[in-house]
Each structure stands twice: as structure tokens, then as C-alpha cells.
Amino acid sequence: MGGTEWARLKAVIDVPLRRGGWYRVLSRTHLQTIVDVNGKSVAVPLPYVEVRTTPPGAWTVLRNPTVAARTPKAFRPGYLVCPACQTRIPLPPNPVALQLCPRCSNSFPIAWDERYMEKETTKV
């Protein structure tokens, strides 16, 4: 592996990664990707992650996600995930170009045109 790589889930699987969040890749093999989740190494089967060499620079949009019963109502129609700190916020009522993160105070564009996990068919 050359420089820093980033990974996020591309399927619903039972691992402690937030959907839409980008994680620093620690290592990769032909079977799995090891990512840093809050200082802990987490192995994810390679077919279930998207890997990139450039740092994420836009909010990930999750529309109509599958959520747990305890998920607040504001997040059920969808939410945004900050590319810097993985904070989730409810979808804004109107599409905006930039969004300020209430946690890390960074502003990023929103990837409205991306169709992240909208066709969730794989469950492991």
C-alpha cells in the first residue's frame, strides 16, 4: 500500500462501522481491509468496502436507510455523514450546497448526486 487510503462500507454487514463514514485503511490483503475505528483495528471482508486513495471531501447522503427501532425520527427519512468525523445529522429540509458539521466545525459540500447504498441488497 502506497499512501493513505480510505474505506467505507458498500453493503450492510455486521461490523462496527457507520454506514457512510470513511475510515483510514491500516492494511489490506486479498481477503480483507483493516480499518481504524476509534483507535481500534477492525477487519472488513474486502468485497464489502469501497476503497479510495484521496481523503473524502463531501458529506455522504443516506436516503431511506434501514434503521434500528431506537433511531430518532429525524434520522429515519435519511441523514448526512460528515467526511471528517463521521457525525450524522438529519437531511436538511431543502438541498443546500455546503453543510457545516456541528461536531468538527468543518464545512463540506454534500454529495447529493451520489447514490450511496440506495439499493441495499446484500446482508451478511
Secondary structure, DSSP 8 states (H G I E B T S, - for coil): --S--EEEESSB-SSS--TT--EEEEEE-SSEEEEEETTEEEEEEGGGEEEESS---SBEEEES----TTS-GGGTTEEEE-TTT--EEE--SS--SEEE-TTT--EEEB-TT--TTTT---B-
